Amino acid sequence: MRTFFYPEAVAVFGVSDTSSNLARIIVENLERFQFKGKVYPVGSREGTVAGRKIAVSLDSVEGIPDLAILLIPASWVPQALEECGRKGIRHAIVESGGFSEFSDERKTLEDEVREISGRWGIKVVGPNCFGVINLEANLVLPFFILNPVYMRSGHISLISQSGGILYDTCMLASSENIGLNKLVSVGNKLLTGENDCLEYLVSDPGTRAIGLYLESFSDGRRLIVTASATEKPVVLLKANRSPSGREIARFHTTALAGDNLIAQAAIKEAGIHQVDSLAEMMDVYKAFSLPLIKGKRLALIARSGGHGVLSGDAAFRYGFELAELSENFFTAAKGKKINVIRATNPLDVGDVYDLDSYSDILTWALEEKGVDGVVFVITYSSETDGVSVQRFLNDAGKKSLSYDKPVALCVVTNREQWLPIREAAGFPIFTDVDNALKALRRSVDHLESGPGRVAVASRLKGTRKPTVGLATASRLMSSGEAFALLEKYCLSIESYRVAKNIDDALCCATELGYPVAVKVESPFMLHKTENGGVALNVTDEDALRKTWELMKAKECLLQTMAPAGYEIIVGGRRDPEFGHALLFGLGGIFAEVFREPEIRLVPVDDDTAAAMIENSRAASVLKGWRGKPAADMAALRKTLTWVSRLLTEYPAIKNIDINPLIVYEDGKGATIVDVKMEIDL
């Protein structure tokens, strides 16, 4: 991946000297940003762009460029890649559109690109993308105009599936004083996806925080493993999150996990910071442009009492603590005021009219050992104040870095002063204290998720989403077949027999002992209770004969009646993007009433199983509720870990519902009463 960001020579295909040509913008961007490497424009006719002659053939280019940029009609791309292969170029960015995003018929064109690239060993980014930006190397390859005057270099990097979002990020970051480092638009992700880029940026010294805009996951499990293993914050804006409703009626697990909840659970567990909008993403970038916070204790300083109250409310709302400031701090602060100051946090500095004094107050706050970060709210309108505020903002950024504590500045001024203030700040500022504290909370979350991320990385290391059978048809197991498989995994099943006729059923009932439960042994009747496929507490031979006649089934499963206990659902689902996930929640008839299950990617170990139970809505009930004894947590953990092992060792399982699992009081175990399982053919 490094060559895409640090090439020494670049060939740009599709260049002409006409004013409407888009490829020439790439060459001009490289000139504007003073890229130090060699740039070779390649086109169909001679001309000059940015002082460089256009080569009509790659053969006339001296040496072997490291990287080729292709912005030519899609149908010409295979031929251009062949030329690159013969020349010795082994990295290409195909910015051209008109592939599978245009129509399914264009997939054959992508197949050509794949074949040629494989034959020559060419690594390809795209197609249908905006290319790469690396401000460390002055490498700017999009075909839209960018200017070094407003592009600020920093430590935030971005991987975007959308070229438009990459463009918007450049524009918004330039307006918000967010320093960017490396940006890559992966487009159709034909041969290079977000995971290839993420793994590179995780190891990149110039990148301290990584943004992702995705519409689909190439390999969600690989992303989770990579993100959980890094100390760098990873911020995700995921589109296409609305439910599709596929198979909702078929399995409780599918209904509970949905199409997005597995992704959300995995993202949360990996410590990835998911945002809902580009504006929120920018605020989070601001927070991660500051030093990472090391605790929750804040000093709040505002220029009015109202802003102080709002600051305090927002701090409480996002789980911060108000730092206990020392007498020395308040004594020093009083020296900056004419009026007597009330020694409180939030601190109102509204009657300090010498704004240069703010720098001293900020320094004293940062020097307090009990302060992990400072929020400073400033409002002003006069030109005189503007000069002082600009000096303060410049100083605040330096102090934040030197004390290694975040300083979140909220500034509101008039229209005339607004742009000069932003330009003078040199680092991100907020306009609203609630947005500032909400974004700063991400820094706290990152701190607190550290141990969890390490555990996830350790647990999932080396795992991959299953590819076996993902495109094949599936079948539903009979209950007897599914029970037999579960028994191989040390799982306790309530005693059962399968009967093919009434005489067989009578013998089975005698062996099991009355009363019994009778269930139609048909995998196609999923919701048996609602469809008359289950009869409970069948007490004797006459009752069994009547039940069999009413069910009109060719085959039934008979089972001993399990004693009452806690009814739990344990489910598993193979997600196409993340692989198998394990689900746990309240079961029985309430499985789809309390729709907040705990979900984890497998494998699930004993510690993870314990965390699933503890974090669930069922936890308070299972610990003993209204005089009921506590549930056997060890038996429940064992069930979760063994079902996880089953899913790991049998990748062909598409869905599994164990509902209900009846968990008895502490020390008395648990038993499975019913199961549904769907596997690949």
Buried (B, 14 or more C-beta within 10 A) or exposed (E): BEEBBBBEBBBBBBBBBEEEBBBBBBBBBBBBBEBEBBBBBBBBEEBEBBEBEBBEEBEEBEEEBBBBBBBBEBEBBBEBBBBBBEBEBBBBBBBBBBBBEEEEEBEEBBEBBBEBBEEBEBBBBBBBBBBBBBBBBBBBBBBBEBEBEEBBEBBBBBBBBBBEBBBBBBEBBBEBBBBBBBBBBBBBBBBBBBBBBBBBBBEBEBBBBBBBBBBBBBBBBBBBBBBBBBEBBBBBBBEEEEEEEEBBEBBBBBBBBBBBBBBBBBBBBBBBBBBEEEEBBBBBBBBBBBBBBBBBBBBBBBBBEEBBBBBBBBBEEBEBBBBEBBEEBBEBBBEBBEEEBEBEBBBBBBEBEEBBBBBBBBBBBBBBEEBBBBBBBBBBEEEEBBBBBBBBBBBBBEBBEEBEBBBBBBBBBEEEBBEBBBEBBBBBBBEBBBBBBBBBBBBBBBBEBEEBBBBBBEBBEEBEBBEEBEEEEBEBBBBBBBBBBBEEBEBBBBEBBBBEEBEBBBEBBEEBEBBBBBBBBBBEBBEBEEEEBBBEEBEEBEBBBEBBEEBEBEBBBBBBBBEEBBBBBBBBBBBBBBBBBBBBBBBBEBBEEBBEBBBBBBBBBEEBBBBBBEEBEBBEBBBEEEEEBBBBBBBBBBBBBBBBBBBBEBBBBBBBBBBBBBBBBBEBBBBBBBBBBBBBE
